[in-house]
Amino acid sequence: MTIAVLDASALLALLRSEPGAERVRAALPDAAMSTVNLAEVVGHFARSGAAEDEIREVLQPLPIRLVPFTDELATVAGLLAPLTRRAGLSLGDRACLALARQLNAYALTADRSWQGLSSALDIAIDLIR
């Protein structure tokens, strides 16, 4: 079993049926996600006018293991900042990568700015499109 750590862009691609959605769907049985990235997804729908109960209804049935953003993950995400600065990665991006590192998993993203970072970070990254 290989764990996929989803970033917000990957989950949003699935929920909006965008290109790459099938790759995310295939990874769901063994998927994990940081609560930081969950907050990004919730924020996206809230900014679009969705009510809290609607957002919960969409997200609740998903078989994604949610992992709290602990002080250890925060430290790793912070230490990734200088290594990812040139690519412009956000805190949410680094939270996903930190969790992938912690779980010895791969990060699943739609964000092309992550391309080429895998070897520099020693974290497997899979672009869905």
LOLOZA-874772 format. One record per residue: residue number from 1; chain; z, y, x of N, C-alpha, C, CB in turn. Coordinates in steps of 0.05 Angstrom, whole numbers, plus 32768, in hexadecimal, padded with zeros to 4 digits. Each point is the difference from the previous one (the first is absolute). Glycine has a CB too. Example, Ala and Ser with C-alpha at 12.3 -4.5 7.8 and 13.67 -1.06 7.14 Angstrom:
[1 "A" [809C 7F8E 8108] [8000 8018 7FEE] [8000 8018 8012] [8019 7FE9 7FDA]]
[2 "A" [7FD9 802C 801F] [8001 8018 8010] [800E 8016 7FF1] [7FD5 7FF3 8018]]
END
This chain:
[1 "A" [8000 7FE8 8011] [8000 8018 7FEF] [8000 8019 8012] [8018 7FE7 7FDB]]
[2 "A" [7FD5 802A 8020] [7FFE 8019 800F] [8007 8017 7FEC] [7FDD 7FED 8020]]
[3 "A" [8036 8023 7FE8] [8009 8016 7FEF] [7FEF 8018 8004] [802F 7FEF 8001]]
[4 "A" [7FC8 801D 7FE9] [7FF1 8019 8000] [8014 8016 7FF8] [7FD3 7FE9 7FF6]]
[5 "A" [802F 802C 801A] [8010 8017 7FF8] [7FEC 8015 7FF6] [8025 7FF6 8022]]
[6 "A" [7FDE 8011 7FC4] [7FED 8012 7FF3] [8009 801D 8005] [7FF5 7FDE 7FDE]]
[7 "A" [7FF8 8033 8028] [8006 801C 7FFF] [7FF7 800B 7FE5] [7FFA 8005 8033]]
[8 "A" [800C 8014 7FC7] [7FFB 800B 7FE6] [7FE2 7FFF 7FF9] [8028 801D 8005]]
[9 "A" [7FC7 7FE8 800F] [7FE3 8001 7FFA] [7FF6 7FE4 7FF8] [7FFB 8025 8021]]
[10 "A" [8010 7FC6 7FEA] [7FF8 7FE5 7FF8] [8008 7FFA 7FE4] [8004 7FF1 8030]]
[11 "A" [8015 8015 7FC9] [8009 7FFA 7FE4] [7FF1 8012 7FEC] [802D 7FF3 8012]]
[12 "A" [7FCE 8026 7FF5] [7FF1 8011 7FEE] [7FE3 7FF6 7FFC] [801D 8027 800E]]
[13 "A" [7FD7 7FCE 8007] [7FE5 7FF5 7FFE] [8000 7FE9 7FEC] [7FF6 800D 802F]]
[14 "A" [801F 7FE2 7FD2] [8002 7FEA 7FED] [8004 800B 7FE3] [8014 7FE3 8024]]
[15 "A" [7FFE 802F 7FD9] [8007 800A 7FE5] [7FEA 8011 7FF3] [802F 8000 800E]]
[16 "A" [7FC0 800C 8003] [7FE9 8010 7FF6] [7FE6 7FF1 8001] [8018 8029 800F]]
[17 "A" [7FE9 7FBD 7FF8] [7FE8 7FEF 8002] [7FEB 800D 8012] [8009 7FEF 7FD2]]
[18 "A" [8000 801B 8045] [7FEE 800B 8014] [7FF5 7FEB 8012] [8019 802C 7FFE]]
[19 "A" [7FD2 7FDB 8012] [7FF7 7FEC 8014] [8018 7FF7 8012] [7FD2 8016 8000]]
[20 "A" [802E 7FD0 8005] [8016 7FF4 800F] [8016 7FF5 7FEF] [7FF5 8020 8024]]
[21 "A" [800A 7FE5 7FC2] [8015 7FF7 7FEE] [8004 7FE1 8001] [7FF7 8027 7FE2]]
[22 "A" [7FF3 7FCB 8020] [8002 7FE3 8001] [800E 7FF6 8019] [7FD6 7FFD 7FE5]]
[23 "A" [8027 8011 8031] [800E 7FF8 8018] [801E 8004 7FFD] [7FD8 800C 801B]]
[24 "A" [8030 8009 7FD7] [801C 8005 7FFB] [800B 7FEB 7FED] [7FFA 8032 8008]]
[25 "A" [7FF7 7FC8 7FE3] [8008 7FEC 7FEC] [8005 7FE5 800D] [7FE6 8018 7FDD]]
[26 "A" [8008 7FE1 8036] [8003 7FE6 800E] [8019 7FFF 8011] [7FCF 7FFC 8001]]
[27 "A" [803A 801B 8009] [8018 8002 8011] [801A 8001 7FF0] [7FE4 8017 8022]]
[28 "A" [801B 7FEF 7FC4] [8018 8004 7FF0] [8015 7FEA 8001] [7FE3 801A 7FE3]]
[29 "A" [8016 7FCD 801D] [8015 7FEB 7FFF] [8013 8002 8018] [7FE0 7FE3 7FE8]]
[30 "A" [8017 8027 802E] [8011 8002 8018] [8003 801D 8009] [7FF2 7FD2 800E]]
[31 "A" [800E 8041 7FE0] [8000 801C 8007] [801C 800C 8000] [7FD2 8004 7FED]]
[32 "A" [8031 8010 8024] [8019 800F 8001] [7FF8 801E 8001] [801A 7FDA 8018]]
[33 "A" [7FF9 8037 7FE2] [7FFB 801D 8000] [801A 800F 8004] [7FD8 7FFA 7FE2]]
[34 "A" [8027 801A 802F] [8017 8011 8004] [8004 8011 7FE7] [7FF8 8002 8032]]
[35 "A" [8021 8004 7FC8] [8007 8011 7FE9] [7FF4 801C 8004] [802A 7FE5 7FF8]]
[36 "A" [7FD1 8023 8021] [7FF4 801A 8005] [7FE3 8000 7FF4] [801C 8007 802A]]
[37 "A" [7FD6 7FE3 7FDB] [7FE4 7FFE 7FF6] [8000 7FFD 7FE2] [7FF2 7FEB 802B]]
[38 "A" [8022 8008 7FCA] [8002 7FFE 7FE3] [8004 801C 7FF4] [8014 7FD2 8003]]
[39 "A" [7FFC 803F 800A] [8004 801B 7FF7] [7FE6 8010 8000] [802F 7FFF 8011]]
[40 "A" [7FC0 7FFC 8003] [7FE6 800D 8001] [7FEE 7FF8 7FE8] [8003 8001 8033]]
[41 "A" [7FFE 7FE6 7FC6] [7FF0 7FF6 7FE9] [800A 800C 7FE6] [7FF6 7FD5 8019]]
[42 "A" [8025 802A 7FE4] [800C 800C 7FE8] [7FF9 801E 7FFE] [8026 7FDE 8002]]
[43 "A" [7FDC 8030 8015] [7FF9 801C 8001] [7FE3 8006 7FF8] [8022 8005 8023]]
[44 "A" [7FCC 7FEA 7FE5] [7FE4 8003 7FF9] [7FFD 7FFF 7FE2] [7FF2 7FEB 802B]]
[45 "A" [8019 8001 7FC8] [7FFE 7FFE 7FE3] [800F 8016 7FF2] [7FFB 7FCF 8005]]
[46 "A" [801C 8039 8005] [800F 8016 7FF3] [7FF0 801A 8002] [802C 7FE9 800C]]
[47 "A" [7FC8 801D 800A] [7FEF 8018 8003] [7FE8 7FFF 7FED] [800F 8004 8030]]
[48 "A" [7FE8 7FE4 7FCA] [7FEA 7FFD 7FED] [8008 8002 7FE3] [7FE9 7FE4 8022]]
[49 "A" [8031 8020 7FD9] [800A 8003 7FE5] [800B 7FE7 7FF3] [7FE0 8024 7FFC]]
[50 "A" [8022 7FC6 8012] [800B 7FE8 7FF4] [801E 8002 7FFC] [7FDB 7FE5 8016]]
[51 "A" [802F 8011 7FD4] [801C 8000 7FFA] [800E 7FEA 8010] [7FF8 8012 7FD2]]
[52 "A" [8022 7FF1 8033] [800F 7FEC 800F] [7FFE 7FE4 7FF5] [8020 8024 800C]]
[53 "A" [7FE2 7FD9 7FDA] [7FFE 7FE5 7FF4] [7FE4 7FF4 8005] [8023 800D 7FDE]]
[54 "A" [7FC9 8003 8021] [7FE4 7FF6 8005] [7FFE 7FF7 801D] [7FEE 801F 7FDD]]
[55 "A" [801D 7FF0 8035] [7FFE 7FF9 801D] [800F 7FE6 8005] [7FFD 8031 800C]]
[56 "A" [801B 7FCD 7FE8] [8010 7FE7 8004] [7FF1 7FE8 7FF4] [802B 801B 7FFF]]
[57 "A" [7FC8 7FE9 7FEA] [7FF2 7FEB 7FF3] [7FE9 7FF5 8011] [800C 8014 7FD4]]
[58 "A" [7FE7 7FFE 803B] [7FEA 7FF8 8012] [800A 7FF2 8019] [7FE5 8026 7FEF]]
[59 "A" [8031 7FE4 801C] [800A 7FF6 801A] [8012 7FE7 7FFD] [7FFC 802F 8011]]
[60 "A" [8014 7FD0 7FDA] [8014 7FEB 7FFD] [7FF5 7FE3 8003] [8018 801F 7FE2]]
[61 "A" [7FD2 7FDA 8012] [7FF7 7FE5 8002] [7FF4 7FF7 801B] [7FF8 8003 7FD0]]
[62 "A" [8003 8010 8042] [7FF4 7FF9 8019] [8013 7FF0 8012] [7FE4 802A 7FFD]]
[63 "A" [8012 7FC0 800E] [8011 7FEE 8010] [8003 800A 801D] [7FF2 7FDA 7FE3]]
[64 "A" [8015 803F 8020] [8003 800C 801B] [801D 8001 8007] [7FD6 801B 7FFA]]
[65 "A" [8031 7FDB 801D] [801C 8002 8009] [8005 801D 800B] [8002 7FCE 800C]]
[66 "A" [8010 8040 7FE6] [8006 801C 8008] [8017 7FFF 8015] [7FF0 8012 7FD3]]
[67 "A" [800B 7FFC 8043] [8014 8000 8016] [800B 801C 8003] [7FE8 7FDA 8017]]
[68 "A" [8032 802A 7FE6] [800D 801A 8003] [7FFA 800C 801C] [8024 7FF2 7FE0]]
[69 "A" [7FD9 8028 8020] [7FFB 800F 8019] [801B 8004 800E] [7FD6 8017 7FED]]
[70 "A" [8031 7FD7 8025] [801A 8000 800D] [8000 8013 8018] [8007 7FD1 7FF1]]
[71 "A" [8010 8033 801B] [8002 8010 8018] [7FF0 7FF4 8017] [802D 8010 7FF2]]
[72 "A" [7FD1 7FD5 800F] [7FF0 7FF3 8015] [7FE2 8005 7FFC] [8023 7FDC 8004]]
[73 "A" [7FD4 8022 7FE4] [7FE4 8006 7FFA] [7FFA 801E 8005] [7FFF 7FDB 7FDE]]
[74 "A" [8014 8036 801B] [7FFD 801D 8005] [7FFD 8005 801E] [801A 800B 7FD6]]
[75 "A" [7FF6 7FE8 803A] [7FFE 8003 801D] [7FE5 7FF7 800B] [8032 7FFA 8003]]
[76 "A" [7FC5 7FEF 7FF4] [7FE6 7FF6 800A] [7FEA 8013 7FF7] [8011 7FD0 7FFE]]
[77 "A" [7FF0 8038 7FE9] [7FEB 8013 7FF5] [8000 801A 8010] [8005 7FEC 7FD2]]
[78 "A" [8012 801E 8035] [8002 8018 8010] [7FF5 7FFC 801C] [8028 800D 7FE6]]
[79 "A" [7FDD 7FDC 8026] [7FF6 7FFA 801B] [7FE2 7FFC 8000] [802C 7FEB 800B]]
[80 "A" [7FC8 800F 7FDE] [7FE3 7FFD 7FFF] [7FF2 801C 7FFE] [8006 7FD4 7FE9]]
[81 "A" [8009 8041 8012] [7FF4 801A 7FFC] [7FEE 8009 8018] [8027 800C 7FE4]]
[82 "A" [7FE3 7FF3 8035] [7FEF 8009 8015] [7FE7 7FEE 8005] [8029 8014 8015]]
[83 "A" [7FDA 7FD3 7FE4] [7FEA 7FED 8003] [7FEA 8003 7FEB] [8020 7FE1 8015]]
[84 "A" [7FE7 802C 7FD4] [7FED 8002 7FEA] [7FF9 801D 7FFA] [8013 7FD6 7FED]]
[85 "A" [7FF7 803C 8023] [7FFC 801D 7FFA] [7FE2 8007 7FFF] [802C 800A 8017]]
[86 "A" [7FC5 7FEC 7FFD] [7FE3 8007 8001] [7FF1 7FF6 7FE7] [8003 7FFE 8032]]
[87 "A" [8006 7FEC 7FC2] [7FF3 7FF5 7FE8] [800A 800E 7FE7] [7FFB 7FD4 8017]]
[88 "A" [8019 803D 7FEC] [800B 800F 7FE9] [800F 7FF0 7FEC] [7FDA 801D 8006]]
[89 "A" [8033 7FCE 8002] [800F 7FEF 7FED] [8019 800E 7FF6] [7FEF 7FD7 8018]]
[90 "A" [8016 8024 7FCE] [8017 800C 7FF3] [8019 7FEF 8004] [7FE1 8015 7FDE]]
[91 "A" [8035 7FF5 8018] [8019 7FF0 8000] [7FFC 7FE6 7FF0] [801C 802A 8005]]
[92 "A" [7FD6 7FD8 7FE4] [7FFB 7FE8 7FF0] [7FEF 7FEC 800F] [8003 801C 7FD7]]
[93 "A" [7FE9 7FED 8037] [7FF0 7FEE 8010] [8011 7FF2 8015] [7FD8 801E 7FF9]]
[94 "A" [8038 7FF1 8014] [8011 7FF5 8015] [8016 7FED 7FF5] [7FF7 8029 801C]]
[95 "A" [8012 7FDD 7FCB] [8013 7FEE 7FF3] [7FF3 7FE5 7FFB] [8017 8027 7FEA]]
[96 "A" [7FD0 7FD9 800E] [7FF1 7FE7 7FFC] [7FFE 7FF1 801A] [7FE7 8014 7FDA]]
[97 "A" [8011 7FFA 803B] [7FFC 7FF3 801A] [801A 7FF6 800B] [7FD9 801E 8009]]
[98 "A" [803D 7FF1 7FF3] [801A 7FF7 800A] [8008 7FE6 7FF2] [800D 8030 800A]]
[99 "A" [7FEE 7FCE 7FDC] [8007 7FE8 7FF2] [7FEF 7FE8 8009] [800E 801C 7FD8]]
[100 "A" [7FD8 7FE9 802C] [7FEF 7FEB 800A] [800A 7FF6 801B] [7FD8 8014 7FE8]]
[101 "A" [8030 7FFE 8029] [800B 7FF7 801A] [801A 7FF0 7FFC] [7FEC 8029 8016]]
[102 "A" [8026 7FE0 7FD9] [8019 7FF3 7FFB] [7FFC 7FE3 7FF5] [8016 802D 7FF8]]
[103 "A" [7FD6 7FD0 7FF6] [7FFB 7FE6 7FF3] [7FEC 7FEF 8010] [800A 8016 7FD4]]
[104 "A" [7FED 7FF4 8043] [7FEB 7FF2 800F] [7FE9 7FFA 7FED] [8022 7FEC 8020]]
[105 "A" [7FD6 8028 7FD1] [7FEB 7FFD 7FEC] [7FE8 8012 8007] [8023 7FF6 7FDD]]
[106 "A" [7FCA 800C 8012] [7FEA 8012 8004] [8001 8016 7FEA] [7FE4 7FDC 8016]]
[107 "A" [8012 803C 7FF1] [8000 8016 7FEE] [7FE5 8000 7FF2] [8020 801B 801C]]
[108 "A" [7FE0 7FE8 7FCA] [7FE7 8001 7FF0] [7FFD 801D 7FF5] [8004 7FCE 7FF3]]
[109 "A" [7FE6 803F 8014] [7FFC 801B 7FF9] [7FE3 8006 7FF9] [8026 800C 801D]]
[110 "A" [7FD5 800A 7FD5] [7FE5 800A 7FFB] [7FFB 8019 8011] [8002 7FEE 7FD1]]
[111 "A" [8012 801A 803F] [7FFF 8018 800F] [7FF1 7FFB 801B] [802C 8010 7FEB]]
[112 "A" [7FBD 7FFB 8017] [7FEF 7FFB 8018] [800B 800E 8019] [7FD9 7FFC 7FE2]]
[113 "A" [8039 8017 801B] [800B 800D 8018] [8011 7FEC 8010] [8000 802C 7FE7]]
[114 "A" [8007 7FBD 800D] [8010 7FEC 800E] [7FEE 7FEF 8013] [8020 7FFF 7FDA]]
[115 "A" [7FC6 8003 8023] [7FEE 7FF0 8010] [8004 8005 801D] [7FDE 8001 7FDB]]
[116 "A" [8024 7FEA 8035] [8003 8003 801C] [801D 8002 8009] [7FD5 8015 8001]]
[117 "A" [803E 7FEB 7FED] [801D 8003 8008] [800D 7FE5 8005] [8002 8029 7FE5]]
[118 "A" [7FF2 7FC2 8011] [800D 7FE5 8002] [8008 7FF9 801C] [7FE5 7FF3 7FD9]]
[119 "A" [800A 800F 803A] [8007 7FF7 801B] [8014 8013 800D] [7FD2 7FEC 8005]]
[120 "A" [802C 802E 7FF6] [8012 8013 800B] [801D 7FFD 7FF6] [7FDA 8020 8005]]
[121 "A" [8028 7FD7 7FE2] [801A 7FFD 7FF3] [800A 7FE3 8001] [7FF5 8026 7FE2]]
[122 "A" [7FFA 7FC7 8025] [8006 7FE4 8000] [8009 7FF7 7FE3] [800D 8002 8031]]
[123 "A" [7FE4 8009 7FBC] [8005 7FF9 7FE3] [7FE4 7FFA 7FF5] [802A 801D 7FFC]]
[124 "A" [7FD3 7FCC 7FF7] [7FE7 7FF9 7FF3] [7FFB 8012 7FE8] [8004 7FD0 8010]]
[125 "A" [7FE4 803C 7FEF] [7FF8 8012 7FEA] [7FE6 7FF5 7FF5] [8017 8029 8015]]
[126 "A" [7FE9 7FD5 7FD0] [7FE8 7FF7 7FF2] [7FF7 8016 7FED] [800E 7FCF 8004]]
[127 "A" [7FDA 803B 8000] [7FF4 8014 7FEE] [7FF2 7FF1 7FE9] [7FFA 8022 8026]]
[128 "A" [800C 7FE7 7FC2] [7FF4 7FF1 7FE9] [7FE4 8009 7FFA] [802E 7FFC 7FED]]
[129 "A" [7FC9 8019 801E] [7FE4 8009 7FFC] [7FF6 800F 8018] [8007 8001 7FCF]]
END
